[in-house]
Amino acid sequence: MICTIRRFLQQSFRKIWPWRQNAPDHLNFSFCFGDAAMNGKSNTHDGGCYCGAVRYRIQGVPDFSAHCHCRSCQLALGGAFVTWAKIPAGNFSVTKGKIKICEKTPGIRRGFCGDCGTTLTYAADHVVEGQDWSKDAWFTAVTLDDPTIVSPQNHVFVSHKQPWITLPEGAPAFDTF
């Protein structure tokens, strides 16, 4: 049943936008039915960039997520904040394309699609706030095909928060990480 609905939606998509005869893999409509229903693997989740040139897969559900307001993230993403999620590094793999890396600060690498510019990953080679970040894979939560599997726990680096951003009352917020 789900596969029939998926085929119908993909065919409808192609009729509405005929210039996109071959809809990218990331338009698989898993956001409608949940990733588990679409691929039969509740612990496998896919994501990728805006143009579909880079795709990735994670195993499991992120064990931490937060909204980061640091100035570095603001400049790198062009937004007031970004929602990061993390999983063990061994549970993240690129399944299509190649993530381009920018290393402005030694030991810190931001990954993005070289075609459309979508920010995808963040990695650090060292200990940050007492945590060994080299063992984690950080990725932008909204690049998941089903970003609803992520539950951000707090806001970090609110000392850099833009004054026109209002946090929800009672939301856990920290001046640094």
C-alpha positions as a Markdown table, in Angstrom:
| # | Residue | x | y | z |
|---|---|---|---|---|
| 1 | Met | 0.0 | 0.0 | 0.0 |
| 2 | Ile | 2.7 | 2.5 | 1.0 |
| 3 | Cys | 4.7 | 1.7 | -2.2 |
| 4 | Thr | 1.6 | 2.3 | -4.3 |
| 5 | Ile | 1.1 | 5.7 | -2.6 |
| 6 | Arg | 4.7 | 6.5 | -3.1 |
| 7 | Arg | 4.6 | 5.7 | -6.8 |
| 8 | Phe | 1.4 | 7.8 | -7.2 |
| 9 | Leu | 3.1 | 10.8 | -5.5 |
| 10 | Gln | 6.2 | 10.5 | -7.6 |
| 11 | Gln | 4.2 | 10.3 | -10.8 |
| 12 | Ser | 2.1 | 13.2 | -9.7 |
| 13 | Phe | 5.2 | 15.2 | -8.9 |
| 14 | Arg | 6.6 | 14.5 | -12.4 |
| 15 | Lys | 3.2 | 15.6 | -14.0 |
| 16 | Ile | 3.2 | 18.9 | -12.0 |
| 17 | Trp | 6.8 | 19.6 | -12.7 |
| 18 | Pro | 7.6 | 17.9 | -16.1 |
| 19 | Trp | 11.0 | 19.7 | -16.3 |
| 20 | Arg | 12.1 | 17.4 | -13.4 |
| 21 | Gln | 11.5 | 14.1 | -15.3 |
| 22 | Asn | 13.9 | 12.2 | -13.0 |
| 23 | Ala | 13.0 | 13.3 | -9.5 |
| 24 | Pro | 16.1 | 13.2 | -7.3 |
| 25 | Asp | 16.4 | 10.4 | -4.8 |
| 26 | His | 15.8 | 12.8 | -1.9 |
| 27 | Leu | 12.2 | 13.4 | -3.1 |
| 28 | Asn | 11.1 | 10.0 | -1.9 |
| 29 | Phe | 8.2 | 11.3 | 0.2 |
| 30 | Ser | 9.5 | 9.6 | 3.4 |
| 31 | Phe | 8.5 | 12.8 | 5.2 |
| 32 | Cys | 4.8 | 11.8 | 4.5 |
| 33 | Phe | 5.0 | 8.3 | 5.9 |
| 34 | Gly | 8.1 | 8.2 | 8.0 |
| 35 | Asp | 11.4 | 6.6 | 7.0 |
| 36 | Ala | 10.6 | 3.2 | 8.6 |
| 37 | Ala | 7.5 | 2.9 | 6.4 |
| 38 | Met | 9.4 | 3.8 | 3.3 |
| 39 | Asn | 12.4 | 1.6 | 3.5 |
| 40 | Gly | 11.4 | -1.0 | 6.2 |
| 41 | Lys | 14.4 | -0.2 | 8.4 |
| 42 | Ser | 13.4 | 1.9 | 11.3 |
| 43 | Asn | 17.0 | 2.5 | 12.4 |
| 44 | Thr | 18.2 | 3.7 | 9.0 |
| 45 | His | 17.6 | 7.3 | 8.0 |
| 46 | Asp | 18.7 | 9.1 | 4.8 |
| 47 | Gly | 19.4 | 12.7 | 4.2 |
| 48 | Gly | 21.2 | 15.0 | 1.8 |
| 49 | Cys | 21.6 | 18.4 | 0.2 |
| 50 | Tyr | 19.2 | 20.7 | -1.6 |
| 51 | Cys | 20.2 | 19.6 | -5.1 |
| 52 | Gly | 20.5 | 15.9 | -4.4 |
| 53 | Ala | 24.2 | 15.7 | -5.4 |
| 54 | Val | 25.2 | 14.6 | -1.9 |
| 55 | Arg | 23.3 | 11.9 | 0.0 |
| 56 | Tyr | 24.1 | 10.3 | 3.4 |
| 57 | Arg | 22.8 | 7.6 | 5.7 |
| 58 | Ile | 22.7 | 7.4 | 9.5 |
| 59 | Gln | 22.2 | 4.2 | 11.5 |
| 60 | Gly | 20.0 | 4.9 | 14.6 |
| 61 | Val | 18.4 | 8.0 | 15.9 |
| 62 | Pro | 20.6 | 11.0 | 16.9 |
| 63 | Asp | 21.5 | 10.8 | 20.6 |
| 64 | Phe | 21.8 | 14.6 | 20.9 |
| 65 | Ser | 20.6 | 17.7 | 19.1 |
| 66 | Ala | 20.7 | 21.4 | 19.8 |
| 67 | His | 20.1 | 24.8 | 18.2 |
| 68 | Cys | 23.5 | 26.6 | 17.9 |
| 69 | His | 23.5 | 30.4 | 17.9 |
| 70 | Cys | 27.3 | 30.8 | 17.7 |
| 71 | Arg | 28.7 | 33.5 | 15.3 |
| 72 | Ser | 30.6 | 30.9 | 13.3 |
| 73 | Cys | 27.5 | 28.9 | 12.5 |
| 74 | Gln | 25.6 | 32.1 | 11.6 |
| 75 | Leu | 28.3 | 33.1 | 9.1 |
| 76 | Ala | 28.8 | 29.6 | 7.7 |
| 77 | Leu | 25.1 | 29.0 | 7.2 |
| 78 | Gly | 23.8 | 32.5 | 6.6 |
| 79 | Gly | 21.1 | 32.1 | 9.3 |
| 80 | Ala | 20.4 | 33.1 | 12.9 |
| 81 | Phe | 21.1 | 29.6 | 14.2 |
| 82 | Val | 21.4 | 26.0 | 13.0 |
| 83 | Thr | 20.0 | 22.8 | 14.4 |
| 84 | Trp | 22.8 | 20.2 | 14.7 |
| 85 | Ala | 22.3 | 16.5 | 15.6 |
| 86 | Lys | 25.0 | 13.9 | 16.4 |
| 87 | Ile | 25.5 | 10.2 | 16.2 |
| 88 | Pro | 28.6 | 8.0 | 16.7 |
| 89 | Ala | 31.0 | 8.7 | 13.7 |
| 90 | Gly | 30.8 | 5.0 | 12.6 |
| 91 | Asn | 27.0 | 5.4 | 12.1 |
| 92 | Phe | 27.3 | 8.1 | 9.4 |
| 93 | Ser | 28.1 | 7.4 | 5.8 |
| 94 | Val | 28.0 | 9.3 | 2.5 |
| 95 | Thr | 26.0 | 7.2 | 0.0 |
| 96 | Lys | 26.2 | 9.6 | -3.0 |
| 97 | Gly | 28.6 | 12.3 | -4.1 |
| 98 | Lys | 31.3 | 13.9 | -2.0 |
| 99 | Ile | 31.1 | 16.4 | 0.9 |
| 100 | Lys | 33.4 | 19.4 | 0.3 |
| 101 | Ile | 35.3 | 20.6 | 3.3 |
| 102 | Cys | 36.1 | 24.1 | 4.6 |
| 103 | Glu | 38.6 | 24.2 | 7.4 |
| 104 | Lys | 38.9 | 27.9 | 8.4 |
| 105 | Thr | 39.9 | 27.0 | 12.0 |
| 106 | Pro | 42.6 | 24.3 | 12.3 |
| 107 | Gly | 41.0 | 21.0 | 13.4 |
| 108 | Ile | 37.4 | 22.1 | 12.7 |
| 109 | Arg | 35.9 | 21.1 | 9.4 |
| 110 | Arg | 32.5 | 22.2 | 8.0 |
| 111 | Gly | 31.2 | 20.0 | 5.2 |
| 112 | Phe | 28.8 | 21.1 | 2.5 |
| 113 | Cys | 27.7 | 20.3 | -1.0 |
| 114 | Gly | 30.1 | 21.7 | -3.6 |
| 115 | Asp | 27.2 | 22.2 | -6.1 |
| 116 | Cys | 24.3 | 23.8 | -4.1 |
| 117 | Gly | 26.2 | 24.9 | -1.0 |
| 118 | Thr | 24.0 | 23.2 | 1.6 |
| 119 | Thr | 25.8 | 22.8 | 4.9 |
| 120 | Leu | 25.8 | 19.2 | 5.9 |
| 121 | Thr | 28.4 | 18.3 | 8.6 |
| 122 | Tyr | 30.6 | 19.7 | 11.3 |
| 123 | Ala | 33.7 | 17.9 | 12.7 |
| 124 | Ala | 36.4 | 18.7 | 15.3 |
| 125 | Asp | 39.6 | 16.8 | 15.8 |
| 126 | His | 39.9 | 17.7 | 19.4 |
| 127 | Val | 38.2 | 17.8 | 22.8 |
| 128 | Val | 35.5 | 20.6 | 23.0 |
| 129 | Glu | 34.0 | 21.3 | 26.5 |
| 130 | Gly | 35.3 | 18.0 | 27.8 |
| 131 | Gln | 33.9 | 15.9 | 25.0 |
| 132 | Asp | 36.0 | 14.1 | 22.4 |
| 133 | Trp | 34.3 | 15.4 | 19.2 |
| 134 | Ser | 36.4 | 13.2 | 16.9 |
| 135 | Lys | 34.2 | 10.2 | 17.9 |
| 136 | Asp | 31.0 | 11.9 | 16.7 |
| 137 | Ala | 29.4 | 12.8 | 13.4 |
| 138 | Trp | 27.5 | 16.1 | 13.6 |
| 139 | Phe | 25.1 | 16.9 | 10.8 |
| 140 | Thr | 22.4 | 19.5 | 10.1 |
| 141 | Ala | 19.2 | 18.0 | 11.3 |
| 142 | Val | 17.0 | 19.6 | 8.7 |
| 143 | Thr | 18.9 | 17.8 | 5.9 |
| 144 | Leu | 17.4 | 14.5 | 7.0 |
| 145 | Asp | 14.6 | 13.3 | 4.7 |
| 146 | Asp | 12.6 | 13.0 | 7.9 |
| 147 | Pro | 13.9 | 15.6 | 10.3 |
| 148 | Thr | 11.1 | 14.8 | 12.8 |
| 149 | Ile | 13.3 | 12.0 | 14.2 |
| 150 | Val | 15.4 | 14.7 | 15.8 |
| 151 | Ser | 14.4 | 16.3 | 19.1 |
| 152 | Pro | 16.6 | 19.3 | 19.9 |
| 153 | Gln | 17.3 | 19.5 | 23.6 |
| 154 | Asn | 18.5 | 23.0 | 24.0 |
| 155 | His | 19.9 | 26.3 | 22.6 |
| 156 | Val | 23.7 | 26.8 | 22.9 |
| 157 | Phe | 25.9 | 29.8 | 22.4 |
| 158 | Val | 22.9 | 32.1 | 23.2 |
| 159 | Ser | 25.5 | 34.7 | 24.1 |
| 160 | His | 25.8 | 35.1 | 20.3 |
| 161 | Lys | 22.0 | 35.0 | 19.7 |
| 162 | Gln | 20.6 | 37.7 | 17.4 |
| 163 | Pro | 18.5 | 40.2 | 19.4 |
| 164 | Trp | 15.5 | 39.6 | 17.1 |
| 165 | Ile | 15.4 | 35.9 | 18.0 |
| 166 | Thr | 13.1 | 35.1 | 20.9 |
| 167 | Leu | 13.5 | 31.7 | 22.6 |
| 168 | Pro | 10.5 | 29.8 | 23.8 |
| 169 | Glu | 9.8 | 30.5 | 27.5 |
| 170 | Gly | 11.5 | 27.9 | 29.6 |
| 171 | Ala | 13.7 | 26.5 | 26.8 |
| 172 | Pro | 17.0 | 25.3 | 28.1 |
| 173 | Ala | 19.6 | 27.8 | 27.0 |
| 174 | Phe | 23.4 | 28.1 | 27.6 |
| 175 | Asp | 25.8 | 31.0 | 26.9 |
| 176 | Thr | 28.3 | 28.5 | 25.5 |
| 177 | Phe | 28.2 | 24.8 | 24.7 |
